[in-house]
Amino acid sequence: MLPADVSETRSALDELDHALLDLVARRRALVGALFVKKRALDLPLVDPIREVELLADRRAYAERHGIPADLAEVIFRAILEDSHTRT
């Protein structure tokens, strides 16, 4: 049996993980809507220049918040790759 404070902390982590996944789902929905707009305008779905800028911004934002920039980049590269598979 785990001490109550460990169980409470694990529960709090579970809630945060679920919230993160909810945000990813919201982001995926926005990407889907963006792709609909881009298709209607006959624009390329993937914008490599935007992605370079996005990764640089997310790395800097992470560092300002005490999160390793490399971790942020791994996360956002995975998110971008997911977007690419939806094209």
C-alpha positions in Angstrom: 0.0 0.0 0.0 1.3 3.4 -1.0 1.3 6.4 1.4 -1.6 8.7 0.8 0.7 11.6 -0.3 2.2 9.3 -3.1 -1.2 8.3 -4.2 -2.5 11.9 -4.3 0.6 13.0 -6.3 0.0 10.2 -8.7 -3.6 11.2 -9.1 -2.6 14.8 -9.7 -0.1 13.6 -12.4 -2.8 11.5 -14.0 -5.1 14.5 -14.2 -2.3 16.6 -15.8 -1.6 13.8 -18.3 -5.3 13.7 -19.3 -5.3 17.5 -19.6 -2.3 17.4 -21.9 -4.0 14.8 -24.0 -7.1 17.0 -24.2 -5.0 19.8 -25.4 -3.4 17.6 -28.1 -6.8 16.6 -29.2 -7.8 20.2 -29.5 -4.7 21.0 -31.4 -5.3 18.1 -33.8 -8.8 19.4 -34.4 -7.4 22.9 -35.3 -4.9 21.3 -37.6 -7.8 19.5 -39.4 -9.7 22.8 -39.7 -6.5 24.5 -41.0 -6.0 21.8 -43.6 -9.6 22.3 -44.9 -8.9 26.0 -45.3 -5.6 25.4 -47.0 -7.1 22.9 -49.4 -9.8 25.3 -50.3 -7.2 28.0 -51.1 -5.0 25.4 -52.9 -2.1 26.1 -50.4 0.5 23.5 -49.4 -0.6 21.7 -46.2 3.0 21.6 -44.8 5.0 24.8 -44.4 8.6 23.9 -43.6 9.6 27.5 -42.9 6.7 27.8 -40.4 7.8 24.6 -38.8 11.4 25.8 -38.3 10.1 29.0 -36.7 7.6 27.0 -34.6 10.3 24.7 -33.2 12.6 27.7 -32.4 9.8 29.5 -30.7 8.8 26.4 -28.6 12.4 25.7 -27.6 12.8 29.3 -26.4 9.5 29.3 -24.6 10.4 26.0 -22.9 13.7 27.4 -21.7 12.1 30.5 -20.3 9.8 28.1 -18.2 12.6 25.9 -17.0 11.9 23.0 -19.4 14.8 21.6 -21.4 14.6 22.9 -25.0 15.4 19.5 -26.3 12.4 18.0 -24.6 10.2 20.6 -26.1 11.6 19.9 -29.6 11.0 16.2 -29.2 7.4 16.8 -28.2 6.7 19.3 -31.0 8.5 17.2 -33.7 6.1 14.3 -32.7 3.1 16.6 -32.9 4.2 18.0 -36.3 4.8 14.4 -37.6 1.3 13.5 -36.5 0.1 16.5 -38.5 2.0 15.3 -41.6 0.4 11.9 -41.5 -3.0 13.6 -41.7 -2.3 15.3 -45.0 
